[in-house]
Amino acid sequence: MEAMEKGRMAELMKNREAFAQLAQSSDAQKLKELLKQQSGGVQQAAQAAAAGNPSQLMAIMDQLMHSKEGAELVGRIESQAKKAGLG
């Protein structure tokens, strides 16, 4: 059991590093800026979602995914995540 736990910890650390690198990518930074431009209430929407009401956050994501730039950014980030073994 101990070896299995060590394997899980190693996998979590690998994923953590991959997530950190992905979050610092130029596409992730562009997405962050795009979200700020589209709606000033992203943080409030995220807090509401964490409290059990995801409707505001879903509306922001829907708006984002219906823009050409947003959909392209999300697609590239998804592809990068798969290459990093995150999806």
Backbone as CSV, one residue per row, in Angstrom:
resi,resn,N_x,N_y,N_z,CA_x,CA_y,CA_z,C_x,C_y,C_z
1,MET,0.827,-1.193,0.000,0.000,0.000,0.000,0.872,1.258,0.000
2,GLU,1.988,1.215,0.705,2.863,2.369,0.781,3.426,2.736,-0.592
3,ALA,3.799,1.758,-1.387,4.316,2.018,-2.735,3.240,2.658,-3.613
4,MET,1.995,2.214,-3.447,0.900,2.774,-4.225,0.688,4.248,-3.841
5,GLU,0.773,4.558,-2.564,0.619,5.937,-2.106,1.739,6.820,-2.642
6,LYS,2.953,6.302,-2.672,4.080,7.071,-3.213,3.874,7.336,-4.697
7,GLY,3.326,6.353,-5.413,3.033,6.521,-6.834,1.986,7.592,-7.062
8,ARG,0.963,7.595,-6.231,-0.088,8.617,-6.339,0.466,10.005,-6.063
9,MET,1.315,10.112,-5.051,1.922,11.401,-4.715,2.789,11.900,-5.866
10,ALA,3.542,11.014,-6.474,4.385,11.398,-7.608,3.522,11.875,-8.766
11,GLU,2.410,11.197,-9.026,1.501,11.588,-10.100,0.865,12.937,-9.813
12,LEU,0.467,13.164,-8.570,-0.114,14.454,-8.193,0.893,15.589,-8.372
13,MET,2.135,15.351,-7.994,3.164,16.381,-8.147,3.417,16.658,-9.625
14,LYS,3.436,15.616,-10.433,3.625,15.782,-11.870,2.471,16.612,-12.447
15,ASN,1.239,16.272,-12.060,0.072,17.019,-12.533,0.109,18.463,-12.050
16,ARG,0.520,18.655,-10.834,0.597,20.007,-10.276,1.568,20.865,-11.092
17,GLU,2.717,20.290,-11.414,3.705,21.017,-12.205,3.169,21.301,-13.607
18,ALA,2.478,20.329,-14.200,1.907,20.514,-15.534,0.835,21.597,-15.516
19,PHE,-0.001,21.599,-14.485,-1.026,22.644,-14.356,-0.378,24.023,-14.208
20,ALA,0.659,24.095,-13.394,1.344,25.375,-13.178,1.934,25.895,-14.485
21,GLN,2.560,25.018,-15.255,3.132,25.428,-16.540,2.036,25.864,-17.496
22,LEU,0.960,25.128,-17.530,-0.159,25.462,-18.413,-0.759,26.818,-18.029
23,ALA,-0.897,27.066,-16.746,-1.474,28.331,-16.273,-0.594,29.521,-16.635
24,GLN,0.700,29.289,-16.809,1.618,30.371,-17.149,1.814,30.527,-18.658
25,SER,1.171,29.685,-19.446,1.335,29.761,-20.895,0.762,31.063,-21.445
26,SER,1.243,31.457,-22.606,0.749,32.700,-23.211,-0.737,32.594,-23.530
27,ASP,-1.205,31.398,-23.936,-2.635,31.231,-24.223,-3.474,31.397,-22.963
28,ALA,-2.998,30.868,-21.841,-3.739,31.012,-20.582,-3.778,32.477,-20.156
29,GLN,-2.683,33.187,-20.367,-2.649,34.609,-20.012,-3.593,35.408,-20.913
30,LYS,-3.636,35.079,-22.195,-4.562,35.748,-23.115,-6.007,35.467,-22.721
31,LEU,-6.281,34.225,-22.335,-7.632,33.862,-21.910,-8.035,34.655,-20.671
32,LYS,-7.113,34.781,-19.752,-7.376,35.560,-18.531,-7.724,37.006,-18.884
33,GLU,-6.971,37.605,-19.784,-7.242,38.974,-20.201,-8.588,39.089,-20.928
34,LEU,-8.878,38.105,-21.762,-10.146,38.102,-22.482,-11.323,38.020,-21.503
35,LEU,-11.185,37.194,-20.494,-12.235,37.083,-19.481,-12.424,38.399,-18.736
36,LYS,-11.338,39.068,-18.433,-11.439,40.361,-17.749,-12.164,41.386,-18.626
37,GLN,-11.895,41.348,-19.932,-12.520,42.294,-20.853,-14.007,42.005,-21.024
38,GLN,-14.371,40.736,-21.098,-15.756,40.367,-21.369,-16.671,40.625,-20.200
39,SER,-16.167,40.448,-19.026,-17.034,40.600,-17.865,-16.187,40.915,-16.645
40,GLY,-16.498,41.998,-16.002,-15.769,42.372,-14.798,-16.148,41.523,-13.607
41,GLY,-17.184,40.718,-13.720,-17.679,39.958,-12.586,-17.226,38.516,-12.534
42,VAL,-16.095,38.194,-13.156,-15.633,36.807,-13.185,-15.380,36.291,-11.773
43,GLN,-14.722,37.097,-10.951,-14.416,36.647,-9.592,-15.700,36.433,-8.788
44,GLN,-16.644,37.344,-8.932,-17.916,37.198,-8.228,-18.653,35.957,-8.718
45,ALA,-18.603,35.712,-10.034,-19.263,34.537,-10.599,-18.617,33.263,-10.083
46,ALA,-17.297,33.270,-9.953,-16.588,32.096,-9.433,-16.946,31.848,-7.976
47,GLN,-17.061,32.914,-7.214,-17.460,32.774,-5.807,-18.879,32.238,-5.693
48,ALA,-19.763,32.725,-6.551,-21.141,32.231,-6.535,-21.182,30.753,-6.914
49,ALA,-20.355,30.373,-7.892,-20.301,28.959,-8.301,-19.788,28.087,-7.152
50,ALA,-18.773,28.566,-6.447,-18.243,27.817,-5.305,-19.284,27.668,-4.205
51,ALA,-20.203,28.623,-4.138,-21.269,28.576,-3.135,-22.481,27.776,-3.616
52,GLY,-22.374,27.227,-4.835,-23.453,26.372,-5.322,-24.323,26.972,-6.406
53,ASN,-24.010,28.176,-6.874,-24.799,28.811,-7.927,-23.900,29.098,-9.135
54,PRO,-23.781,28.131,-10.050,-22.860,28.294,-11.181,-23.423,29.078,-12.368
55,SER,-24.642,29.582,-12.270,-25.288,30.182,-13.451,-24.527,31.376,-14.022
56,GLN,-24.006,32.265,-13.173,-23.251,33.416,-13.677,-21.983,32.965,-14.396
57,LEU,-21.277,32.031,-13.790,-20.031,31.537,-14.384,-20.306,30.817,-15.697
58,MET,-21.381,30.064,-15.745,-21.745,29.362,-16.975,-22.100,30.360,-18.080
59,ALA,-22.746,31.456,-17.727,-23.088,32.480,-18.721,-21.827,33.127,-19.276
60,ILE,-20.849,33.382,-18.421,-19.589,33.969,-18.871,-18.855,32.998,-19.794
61,MET,-18.827,31.723,-19.415,-18.158,30.732,-20.249,-18.876,30.550,-21.578
62,ASP,-20.189,30.615,-21.562,-20.960,30.506,-22.795,-20.626,31.665,-23.734
63,GLN,-20.559,32.855,-23.166,-20.203,34.043,-23.951,-18.790,33.890,-24.522
64,LEU,-17.884,33.407,-23.706,-16.503,33.207,-24.134,-16.419,32.204,-25.276
65,MET,-17.108,31.084,-25.135,-17.024,30.017,-26.136,-17.724,30.386,-27.435
66,HIS,-18.571,31.399,-27.416,-19.229,31.835,-28.642,-18.449,32.929,-29.361
67,SER,-17.321,33.326,-28.779,-16.447,34.267,-29.489,-15.362,33.442,-30.181
68,LYS,-14.972,33.869,-31.359,-13.963,33.133,-32.122,-12.651,33.040,-31.343
69,GLU,-12.191,34.167,-30.820,-10.921,34.192,-30.095,-10.976,33.307,-28.847
70,GLY,-12.064,33.400,-28.103,-12.198,32.593,-26.892,-12.216,31.103,-27.186
71,ALA,-12.971,30.713,-28.197,-13.052,29.289,-28.553,-11.695,28.773,-29.013
72,GLU,-10.966,29.585,-29.785,-9.643,29.166,-30.245,-8.673,29.013,-29.079
73,LEU,-8.699,29.967,-28.146,-7.823,29.888,-26.980,-8.128,28.647,-26.148
74,VAL,-9.390,28.409,-25.882,-9.777,27.245,-25.084,-9.356,25.959,-25.795
75,GLY,-9.526,25.912,-27.103,-9.107,24.738,-27.869,-7.614,24.490,-27.776
76,ARG,-6.815,25.552,-27.889,-5.358,25.392,-27.789,-4.944,24.970,-26.382
77,ILE,-5.575,25.547,-25.371,-5.249,25.178,-23.986,-5.621,23.726,-23.731
78,GLU,-6.762,23.310,-24.240,-7.181,21.910,-24.088,-6.170,20.979,-24.735
79,SER,-5.707,21.351,-25.922,-4.704,20.534,-26.621,-3.393,20.461,-25.818
80,GLN,-2.977,21.588,-25.269,-1.756,21.611,-24.445,-1.921,20.741,-23.202
81,ALA,-3.107,20.779,-22.607,-3.369,19.970,-21.408,-3.306,18.486,-21.746
82,LYS,-3.846,18.097,-22.873,-3.784,16.682,-23.273,-2.360,16.241,-23.505
83,LYS,-1.563,17.098,-24.155,-0.161,16.765,-24.404,0.606,16.620,-23.097
84,ALA,0.197,17.371,-22.073,0.843,17.310,-20.764,0.318,16.158,-19.912
85,GLY,-0.627,15.393,-20.461,-1.177,14.254,-19.732,-2.245,14.624,-18.737
86,LEU,-2.888,15.758,-18.928,-3.896,16.224,-17.977,-5.327,15.958,-18.434
87,GLY,-5.502,15.344,-19.566,-6.881,15.172,-19.988,-7.152,14.025,-20.846
